[in-house]
């Protein structure tokens, strides 16, 4: 097959591969607890579904502007003002087919061949792949486990070179669940501002934060940094709408204009019915979100407590999203069923044999961990962790 080097260089998603393998095992009648989920296990709230049905009934199935429905873009701008004090004209909001699409659009608009893009690790596995597609070079900064996997201003300053174009910043974080405080973000933002680099602020988990921790955006640091920041968000995680594929960016005017032009040729508009559903989500009550967040928080606490009772394993308490990085490096060098455990890929493969699907940390740039999602029932969490504990006992 004569595909381009550009497309051939892309690595397949390990999270999707693990999920597919687990589903195949379930289809064969095997019991598998799937900790790999990257989406809420709740259905989309009914009022949103009803809005989509109404849009269909009214025939709202035609093209919309490539940048999205004006009323949806205005509502997004209104929310940014209400919730974060950020002023955006609706022309600066570009609706896309999911947050991932918005990330690609932003990088395609800003990253040139040879540009360096700084990515704190652990990171969402798609970031470096998009950097690669756009001709850039990923520069990774290792987060500090003693600081909840977060980087420091000094780390950022040391990573910046004359080739640095952008920092990708994700808080709350996938895969760690780390949430940066306002003070930490202001300090990092000051470094980015002084260096004159762009910030891509991925805020898709911004409303899934626990124990009174507050979300703060890089764009809130200063007006100057706001003019070099692209915010990415969407409805997937907050409203359990992963399959509806609606995300957006809030960007400086020239970036938004360029992305609108590009998107008009690449994809045209996002699905019209999904846009009407997203509008209903943003206009509606957040009662269902609050219920979902409370359930996630209960599972989070349960999982942390249970992990701390398993010998030789550890975790760092997350403040947001719905993931926990399970630290498994004490297993390395040991043997299981005659095979040596060399890293997180081995742990993930061996756990799958025990009927537990996890994502190896190497996919996120941290081979000492595996990622567990608590977007599954509490009963499944309990059973899955029991199986993991049994695996550890057999190793030791």
Order of alpha helices (4+ residues) and beta strands (2+ residues): alpha-alpha-beta-alpha-alpha-beta-alpha-beta-alpha-beta-alpha-beta-alpha-beta-alpha-beta-beta-alpha-alpha-alpha-beta-beta-beta-beta-alpha-beta-beta-beta-alpha
